[in-house]
Amino acid sequence: MDEPQFFQFETDFVEGLRCIPMQVRFKLDTCGVKLKLNHWNQLSQSERQTLVTLPCDTAEAIESYCAHVQARVSHYAGQPASLLAIDPAPPWHGTQLPEQVQAQADSLNIALTDQQWQQLNPLQRFALLKLSRKGHENRNFLPALQEFDLA
């Protein structure tokens, strides 16, 4: 099992796991579960840590991760979390810099290239996608670019 990877831009909330870290959000998108912050906050510290460390990288592990999350949410909320469509070709696995990431970088006068995008690992790409969504506070986008040596 890979060692959990937390980003520096997450350090203000990772210690107590008070917010859902990117690596868990990545796994949730991979298995198609929409875990709300209130669901996360109902979980114990050890349950949150389990969601950080459980693998979600093979078909069997993805199915198991989904079942585990849904069991925990159902335990506390009385019903499972909503399901999301699973993108068979998510943009974080693509080789082209997504338009929304480029637009967010442009707003900071930072030019990014497809080559830079390709040098990032899937979790880093995922983070930039999440941090560049329209209508969301994107205060960690620049720190992420800096952490990934892109700014």
C-alpha positions as a printed Julia matrix, in Angstrom:
151×3 Matrix{Float64}:
   0.0    0.0     0.0
   1.29   3.45   -0.88
   2.09   5.88    1.9
  -0.67   8.51    2.24
   0.21  11.7     0.38
  -0.88  14.98    1.85
  -0.08  18.22    0.09
   1.57  21.17    1.82
  -1.41  23.38    0.89
  -3.59  21.05    3.01
  -1.49  21.29    6.19
  -3.87  23.7     7.94
  -6.58  21.01    8.14
  -4.87  17.65    7.58
  -3.59  17.07   11.12
  -7.04  16.52   12.56
  -8.53  15.45    9.21
 -11.24  18.07    9.74
 -11.69  18.44    5.97
 -11.61  15.76    3.3
  -8.03  15.58    1.99
  -7.36  15.48   -1.74
  -6.26  11.85   -1.67
  -9.64  10.82   -0.21
 -11.51  13.07   -2.65
  -9.52  11.39   -5.43
 -10.61   7.95   -4.2
 -14.23   9.09   -3.85
 -14.29  10.34   -7.45
 -12.65   7.08   -8.52
 -15.38   4.98   -6.89
 -18.24   7.4    -7.63
 -19.31   8.4    -4.11
 -20.35  11.94   -3.22
 -19.25  12.22    0.39
 -20.43  15.46    1.93
 -18.46  17.29    4.59
 -21.21  16.58    7.14
 -20.8   12.85    6.38
 -17.03  13.18    6.87
 -17.53  15.01   10.15
 -19.71  12.19   11.49
 -16.89   9.69   11.04
 -14.5    9.01   13.9
 -10.86   9.96   13.59
  -9.89   6.33   13.01
 -12.61   5.91   10.35
 -11.3    9.0     8.54
  -7.77   7.63    8.73
  -9.0    4.33    7.3
 -10.43   6.19    4.29
  -7.03   7.82    3.83
  -5.14   4.54    3.86
  -7.5    2.07    2.18
  -6.43   1.31   -1.39
  -8.65   2.34   -4.28
  -6.53   1.5    -7.3
  -7.83  -1.76   -8.77
 -11.35  -2.78   -9.77
 -11.67  -4.93   -6.64
 -10.23  -2.22   -4.35
 -12.51   0.44   -5.88
 -15.57  -1.71   -5.26
 -14.42  -2.45   -1.71
 -13.67   1.22   -1.0
 -17.13   2.25   -2.23
 -18.82  -0.4    -0.09
 -16.81   0.64    2.96
 -17.65   4.34    2.56
 -21.32   3.57    2.0
 -21.47   1.31    5.06
 -19.98   4.01    7.28
 -22.23   6.77    5.89
 -25.31   4.54    6.21
 -24.33   3.74    9.8
 -24.36   7.42   10.78
 -26.81   9.01    8.32
 -29.28   6.15    7.98
 -28.81   6.06    4.21
 -25.88   5.82    1.81
 -24.22   8.81    0.18
 -25.23   9.84   -3.32
 -23.49   8.16   -6.2
 -21.71   9.99   -9.0
 -21.12   8.84  -12.54
 -17.61   7.47  -12.86
 -15.76   9.03  -15.77
 -14.09   6.2   -17.72
 -11.43   8.68  -18.92
 -11.09  11.29  -16.17
  -9.2   14.46  -17.11
  -6.53  13.83  -14.49
  -5.43  10.84  -16.57
  -5.33  12.89  -19.77
  -2.24  14.29  -21.44
  -3.73  17.68  -22.35
  -3.92  20.51  -19.86
  -7.64  20.99  -19.09
  -9.12  24.33  -20.08
 -10.37  25.09  -16.57
  -6.87  24.64  -15.1
  -5.37  26.83  -17.83
  -8.03  29.49  -17.24
  -7.32  29.57  -13.51
  -3.57  29.77  -14.18
  -4.17  32.55  -16.73
  -6.07  34.51  -14.07
  -2.81  34.47  -12.08
  -0.71  35.34  -15.16
   0.91  31.88  -15.09
   1.41  30.0   -18.33
   1.17  26.22  -18.13
   1.93  23.69  -20.84
   0.73  20.22  -21.71
   4.27  19.0   -20.97
   4.12  20.38  -17.42
   0.71  18.74  -16.98
   2.08  15.41  -18.17
   4.91  15.53  -15.63
   2.46  15.7   -12.72
   1.15  12.54  -11.1
  -2.61  11.82  -11.29
  -3.22  13.03   -7.71
  -1.51  16.36   -8.44
  -3.56  16.75  -11.63
  -6.72  15.9    -9.72
  -5.89  18.54   -7.09
  -5.4   21.24   -9.72
  -8.7   20.3   -11.34
 -10.55  20.5    -8.03
  -8.84  23.75   -7.1
  -9.72  25.39  -10.42
 -13.46  24.71  -10.48
 -15.7   27.65  -11.27
 -17.79  28.93   -8.41
 -15.44  27.62   -5.73
 -12.95  29.39   -3.55
  -9.66  28.72   -5.26
  -7.28  30.09   -2.65
  -5.13  26.94   -2.68
  -4.63  26.91   -6.46
  -1.53  29.14   -6.38
   0.0   27.32   -3.37
  -0.59  24.04   -5.24
   1.12  25.39   -8.36
   4.04  26.5    -6.22
   4.22  23.15   -4.42
   4.23  21.35   -7.79
   7.01  23.67   -9.08
   4.74  25.26  -11.68
   4.86  28.83  -10.36
